[in-house]
Amino acid sequence: MTDISIQLRGVAERDVDLFLVEELVASPAFRTWFTSALDLGAGFELAAVERSALSSSGETDLDLVFTSATARVVVLAENKI
């Protein structure tokens, strides 16, 4: 395998937000890792994602909604670069 040099300049919070959304939607393995890191337990599925969610109390980078047969959990995700 050839070593590849990857250099990214100007990475912004928006880029990280979109990468996280892409991985949560496209990768079951990443989604499983993420929900276990949150200690949600088994049976939770990603139900909704909103980027730059605005409310009366301010803005959140990502609102992630996870649901199971008996519960709904909303995760407010913030990142700083």
N, C-alpha and C positions, 0 to 999 in steps of 0.2 A: 504494500500500500504506500502510495506517495504521500508525504507530509504536505498538507495544504496550509498556507498562511492566510488567515482570515482577519481582516482589520475592519472594524466598524467605527465610524466617527459620527458624532451627533446623535447618539441613541437617546431618545426621550422617553418620558414616562408613558406616553401614548403607545410607543412601540412595545414596551413591556406589557402593558394592558392587553394589546391585541395578540401578543404571543401567548399570554396566559389563557385568553379566551380560545384561541386556536387549539392549544393543547388540551384544554378541558373538553372541548367538543370533539376533537378528532382522535384522541388517544385514551382508550379505556384504561390502559395501564397507568397513565398519568392521573386520570380522574380518580382511580382507586387509591393511588398514593396520596393525592391531595385530600380526599375525604378521610383517609386514615390518619393523616397528619392533624386533621381537625378533630379527630376522635368522634366522628359522627356515628360510627357503628355500621353494621351491614344494612344493605337494602336502600341506601339513599342514592337517588339519581339526580343529575343536573336537570333542572326544569326550566330555568331562565337565567339570562345574563343581561345586564344593562351596564354600558360604559358611560362614564361621566354622569352618573345619576344625581339629579338635583332634588333637594327637598327643602323644607323650611329651615332645617338645621344646617344646611350646607351642601357640599358636593362630595361624592365618594367616587374614587377611580373606577371601581367595579362593584356592582351588587350581584351576588351569585345566590341563586335560590336552589336549594336542594330539597327534594321531597322523598318521603317513604310512604308506605301504606298508612301510617298513623301520625306522621309529623311533617312539619315544614320548617326548614332552617334557612335563614337569610344570613349570608356572610358578606360583610362590608370590607372590601380589600383596598388597601392603600399602599402605594409604593413610592419611594423617593429615589431619585437618581442624582 
